[in-house]
Amino acid sequence: MDLAVIDPLPMYRHGVVAVLSTAGYQVETPADPLGWARQGRPGLVLLTLATAADWDLLNQLREDAPRRRVIVVLSGDESAGPGARAVRAGAQSVLPRQVTAKALLRTVEATIDGQSVLPTAVALVLAGRDADPVITTDQMAWLHHLAAGMTVAELARRAGYSERAMFRLLQSLYRQLGA
């Protein structure tokens, strides 16, 4: 079975290719992932979702190359919401970016065999058991203030953080919410 690795970071991409090649897989890093996927042969795509364009590619793979199985790689601490979104968009399996070589190989083998491998948090979200992330009272207040028109700078001053720290806290909150 053909495998393609699509990741923006050359060192990570080459490391994944090395692990999979050592295990005996034919691995490519196509410049045109959709063209590669449309070739019609069954295969597997290991796709890192880092930008909106990556999410668009995932949707296009589902539509244009449904025989290709997709393993999504997610970075960040909170992957339950984005992981569930990726499965709904057509991914068969979800991996965290910091996965070990052993777990990567197990996931590739399982996905080729028609099984899905998901972090427990992603499975719980898909099952509806953890669909509403728990956020703190402060975080809820931040969202209300922002919705009411308060700027991040004003919110930071009010909450006692630097503006930069507030941006980081909000980014983490957005990831937790799957936004």
N, C-alpha and C positions, 0 to 999 in steps of 0.2 A: 504494500500500500504506500502511496506517495504521501509525503508530509511536507508542509510548508510552514516556516516560522516567520511571523511578521511582528517585528518589534522595532521601535525607533532607536534603541541603544545598541550599537554594534557589539560591544563587549558582552552584553546579556544575550543577544541573538546568537553570537558565535559560541558562547558557552552552552546554550541549549542545543544548537546544532551538533556540537562535539559530543554531548551526552547521548543524543539520539543516534548519531552516526556510529558511535562506539557500540551501541546496542544492536546495530545491524540494520537500521532504517535508512532508506534513501531520503535525504532531507534537502530541501531547496529553500532559498530565501528570495522569492520572486520579486522583481521590481514592480510587476503588474499583478498583484494578488488576484484580482478578479479574472484577468485573462488566464492565469494559471488554473484557477478554480473551474472555469468554464470549459476546460478541455474534456470534460465528460467522464474521466476515469474516477473511480472511487478514491477518496483520500481524506486526509485530515489536515486541518489548518489550526495552528497554535497562534492565536491572535491576542496581542496585548491591547487592552482598551485604555487609552490614555487621553484621547481627544475626541471631539465630536465627529471628526472624520473617521475614526476607528469604529465608532458606533454605527455610522452610515455604512461602512464596509461590512459589518456584521449583518445588517439588514439586507444589503445587496447579496451577500453570500447565501442567505436563506432563500431569497427570491430567484437568483440566477443559477445557483449551483446547489440545489437541495441534497444532492448525493454526497456532498462534502460534509464531513463531521467537523465541528468546531469546538476546540477547547479554548476558553477565554482565560486570559491571565489578567488579574487585577492587582493594582498597587494600592497602597493606603491601608490604614488600620481597620477601617470599617468597610467591609465588602459585602455585607448581607444584602443591602438594598440594590446596589449595582449588580451583584451576582444574580439575584432573582430577575432583575431587568434583562440581563444577558441571556438567561435561560428562556425567558419569554420571547426574546428576539431571535432565538434559534440555536443558542449554544447548547451542546450536549453536556459539557463538563466545565467546571470553574476551578481555577487554581489561584492561590495567592502568589504574588511575584517572588516572594522569598522562599519558594518551595525547594525541597531537597531534590537531588537527582533521582533518588529512589522513588519518591512520591511522584515525580514527573513521569518516570517510566511506567509506574503502576497505572497512572491516570491515562496515559497514551494507550496502553494495552487494553484497559477496561473500555475506553471509548471506542477503540477499533472493534472490540467484541460486542458493541451495541449497548454498553452500560453507561450510566452517568455517574460522575464523581463530583460531589459537591461538598463544600464546607457545611458543617451542621447548621450554622446560622443562616445560610442561604436556603437550605432545605426547610428550616422552620418558617422562614418568610414565605416561601412558596406554599407551604401547608397552611398558612394563615394563622399560625400560632404565635408569631412574633412580628406581625405586620406593622404594628405601631411602635416605633422605637421609643424607648424611654428617654425623655429629655428632662433636664432640671427646670425648676421654677425660674431661675435666672435666664436660662436659655429661651424659655417660652416668652419671658418679658422682653428679651432682646428682639425676638421675631416680631412681637407686637409693636415695639418702638420703631423698628425698621419699616413695618407695614404702614405705620402712621406717618412716615415721611422723615424720620430722624436720620441723619447721616451717620456713617460709621464713626467718624471723628467725634461727633456729639455723644454717640452711644459709648464709645471708649472712655471719654471723660466721665460720663455718668456712672459707668461700671467700675472705674478705677484702673483701667488698663491703658497701655499705650495704643495708639491707632494700629500699629503693626501687629501687636499682640491680639487686638480685637479681630483683625482680618484673619489671623491664623485660627482663632477660636471659632469664628463664624465658618471658615472653610471646613473645619472639622465637623461642625454641627451640620452643615449642608451635606457632607459625605455620609454622616450618620443617618440623615433623613433620606438618602438616596437621590438627592437633587443634583 
